[in-house]
Amino acid sequence: MKHILNLALAGALSFASGAQAEDLKMSTVAPGTSGYLTMSTMATLVNSNQEKHNITVDATGAATKHMIDLAKGEIDLGMTAPVLIQLMKGQKAMYQKLSNAPELAENLRLVYWFPWGPVHYITYADDGMTSIEDIRGKTVFLGPPGGGAWNSSHQWVKAQTGMEAGKDYENFKGSWSSAFQAFQDRQVDVYVVGGVPPFPQMEQLIATNEIRLLGPTKAELDAQTEEQTAPSRVPGRQLAAIDPASYDGRLANTEPVYTYSVVVGLATRADLDEDTVYDITKTFWEAADAARASTPWLEHITVETGIQNGGLPLHPGAQRYYKESGFTIPEGSMAPAN
């Protein structure tokens, strides 16, 4: 189901000059994920605090496809990730058969990076699983097929246990939404998704179920080899712990579970008008600052994280706002000279 978000205030389609607002198309992942929450909130704040631009959000599909659509000019804003940028530029993995992938990557620019959050390997406590090794023979959703989330989840499981999808456990193929529903219906044993705790999908699950997260404890992590934790050290990822206290002790886990966290980003087209990108960047950050007191999770969305070097240069419009605001742009994030 396609979720279209149009949260502009009444009358936002016309402003003082009488001109019509510019419509911008944004693609993101399914509702309930922290990625959707961040990007849809961005659209809400932009639409509600200015009248020049109106963002509509299509919450379907995977970021890997959104990046292609964005590079081709079919949408204006979409999700990206440092590792996906590398794969696209190198025509690797899911982009292997896309002959012009490197050229398409050149039409992508950054607005800001933000945390997708630590990746949760979620199961029901009464299923009896206590470690990732226990998924052997089970049905597991790693992420949408061909997506960046699937690849990173599969890499982590293989590094941790040596197991492969389709060989040692069943690979459930579906979208974020269909897999989440299948997990709730007990058709999927393990649902894997990233999110900054506490994010909506986890809150929904723990409201009526006892949930366990699968992953090594600190003592187990300390006993692992570098190869077992290698997937946490690629661009855009880092080792992370999920503390049960983040969910008010409502998990079956009694101590922190170690996993990897992921950084993703809001990207735009290199050829999108500079003033347009400047306007939406400025509006978002100013509105976000004002909203932090009433929206605590926004504390994780910061300019310092937003402009870090993730392998994708800033759009000139976004860079202009950051420079005007006094931030130092890392060399690897600088917009290409005209």
Backbone hydrogen bonds, N-H to C=O, Kabsch-Sander energy under -0.5 kcal/mol:
donor,donor_aa,acceptor,acceptor_aa,energy
3,H,1,M,-0.6
4,I,2,K,-0.7
5,L,3,H,-0.6
5,L,57,V,-1.3
6,N,4,I,-0.6
9,L,47,N,-0.8
12,A,9,L,-2.3
14,S,11,G,-1.5
15,F,19,A,-1.1
18,G,15,F,-3.2
21,A,13,L,-1.1
22,E,52,K,-3.4
24,L,54,N,-2.9
26,M,56,T,-2.8
27,S,77,L,-2.1
28,T,58,D,-2.3
33,T,30,A,-1.3
34,S,194,G,-0.7
37,L,33,T,-2.2
38,T,34,S,-2.5
39,M,35,G,-2.3
40,S,36,Y,-3.0
41,T,37,L,-1.8
42,M,38,T,-1.9
43,A,39,M,-2.0
44,T,40,S,-2.5
45,L,41,T,-2.8
46,V,42,M,-2.5
47,N,43,A,-2.9
48,S,44,T,-2.0
49,N,45,L,-0.8
49,N,46,V,-0.7
50,Q,46,V,-0.6
54,N,22,E,-3.1
56,T,24,L,-2.5
57,V,5,L,-1.2
58,D,26,M,-3.0
58,D,56,T,-0.5
59,A,3,H,-1.5
59,A,57,V,-0.7
60,T,58,D,-1.1
65,K,62,A,-0.7
66,H,62,A,-2.1
67,M,63,A,-2.3
68,I,64,T,-0.9
69,D,65,K,-2.4
70,L,66,H,-2.7
71,A,67,M,-2.4
72,K,68,I,-1.9
73,G,70,L,-1.4
74,E,69,D,-2.5
75,I,69,D,-0.8
76,D,25,K,-2.2
77,L,25,K,-2.1
78,G,267,A,-1.9
79,M,27,S,-0.6
80,T,265,G,-2.1
85,I,81,A,-2.1
86,Q,82,P,-1.8
87,L,83,V,-2.1
88,M,84,L,-2.6
89,K,85,I,-2.5
90,G,86,Q,-1.9
91,Q,87,L,-0.5
91,Q,88,M,-0.8
92,K,87,L,-2.5
95,Y,92,K,-2.6
96,Q,93,A,-1.8
98,L,95,Y,-1.4
99,S,97,K,-1.0
101,A,98,L,-2.0
104,L,100,N,-2.6
105,A,101,A,-2.3
106,E,102,P,-0.8
106,E,103,E,-0.7
107,N,104,L,-1.9
108,L,105,A,-1.5
109,R,268,T,-2.5
110,L,313,P,-2.7
111,V,266,L,-2.8
112,Y,266,L,-1.3
113,W,306,G,-1.3
114,F,264,V,-3.4
116,W,262,V,-2.4
117,G,262,V,-1.5
119,V,260,Y,-2.7
120,H,193,V,-3.3
122,I,120,H,-0.8
122,I,191,Y,-2.4
123,T,212,R,-2.2
125,A,210,E,-2.7
127,D,124,Y,-2.0
128,G,125,A,-1.3
134,D,131,S,-1.4
135,I,132,I,-1.9
136,R,133,E,-1.3
137,G,168,D,-2.8
138,K,135,I,-2.9
140,V,138,K,-0.6
140,V,170,E,-2.9
141,F,190,V,-2.8
142,L,140,V,-0.7
147,G,144,P,-2.1
151,N,147,G,-1.8
152,S,148,G,-2.3
153,S,149,A,-2.5
154,H,150,W,-2.7
155,Q,151,N,-2.2
156,W,152,S,-2.0
157,V,153,S,-2.4
158,K,154,H,-2.4
159,A,155,Q,-2.5
160,Q,156,W,-2.6
161,T,157,V,-2.5
162,G,157,V,-0.6
162,G,158,K,-2.1
163,M,157,V,-0.6
166,G,169,Y,-2.7
167,K,164,E,-1.4
168,D,164,E,-2.8
169,Y,164,E,-0.9
170,E,138,K,-2.6
172,F,140,V,-2.9
172,F,170,E,-0.8
174,G,172,F,-0.6
179,A,175,S,-2.4
180,F,176,W,-2.0
181,Q,177,S,-2.1
182,A,178,S,-2.2
183,F,179,A,-2.4
184,Q,180,F,-2.1
185,D,181,Q,-1.8
186,R,183,F,-1.5
187,Q,182,A,-3.1
188,V,182,A,-1.0
189,D,139,T,-1.9
190,V,139,T,-1.7
191,Y,122,I,-2.1
192,V,141,F,-2.0
192,V,190,V,-0.5
193,V,120,H,-1.9
193,V,191,Y,-0.5
195,G,118,P,-1.6
201,Q,32,G,-1.7
202,M,199,F,-0.5
203,E,199,F,-2.2
204,Q,200,P,-2.4
205,L,201,Q,-2.0
206,I,202,M,-2.7
207,A,203,E,-0.8
208,T,205,L,-1.2
209,N,205,L,-1.2
211,I,209,N,-0.7
211,I,250,R,-0.6
212,R,123,T,-2.8
214,L,121,Y,-2.8
221,L,217,T,-2.8
222,D,218,K,-2.4
223,A,219,A,-0.8
224,Q,221,L,-1.7
229,T,225,T,-0.9
230,A,226,E,-0.5
230,A,227,E,-0.6
232,S,229,T,-1.8
233,R,230,A,-2.3
234,V,231,P,-0.7
237,R,234,V,-2.0
238,Q,261,S,-1.5
240,A,259,T,-2.8
242,I,257,V,-2.9
243,D,241,A,-0.6
246,S,243,D,-2.5
247,Y,244,P,-1.8
248,D,245,A,-1.8
249,G,244,P,-1.8
250,R,247,Y,-2.1
252,A,211,I,-2.9
257,V,242,I,-2.1
258,Y,216,P,-3.2
259,T,240,A,-3.1
261,S,238,Q,-3.4
262,V,117,G,-1.4
263,V,236,G,-2.6
264,V,114,F,-2.7
265,G,80,T,-2.5
266,L,112,Y,-3.0
267,A,78,G,-3.3
267,A,265,G,-0.7
268,T,109,R,-2.9
269,R,76,D,-0.8
270,A,107,N,-2.1
272,L,269,R,-1.5
277,V,273,D,-2.0
278,Y,274,E,-2.4
279,D,275,D,-2.6
280,I,276,T,-2.2
281,T,277,V,-2.2
282,K,278,Y,-2.7
283,T,279,D,-2.5
284,F,280,I,-2.2
285,W,281,T,-2.2
286,E,282,K,-2.1
287,A,283,T,-2.3
288,A,284,F,-3.0
289,D,285,W,-2.1
290,A,286,E,-1.4
291,A,287,A,-1.4
292,R,288,A,-1.0
294,S,291,A,-0.7
295,T,291,A,-1.4
298,L,295,T,-2.0
299,E,296,P,-2.1
300,H,297,W,-1.7
301,I,298,L,-1.6
302,T,300,H,-0.9
306,G,302,T,-2.5
307,I,303,V,-2.0
308,Q,305,T,-1.2
310,G,308,Q,-0.8
314,L,333,S,-2.8
315,H,110,L,-2.7
319,Q,315,H,-2.8
320,R,316,P,-2.1
321,Y,317,G,-1.3
322,Y,318,A,-2.1
323,K,319,Q,-2.7
324,E,320,R,-2.3
325,S,321,Y,-1.7
326,G,323,K,-1.6
327,F,322,Y,-2.4
329,I,327,F,-0.6
333,S,330,P,-2.1
334,M,330,P,-0.7
334,M,331,E,-1.1
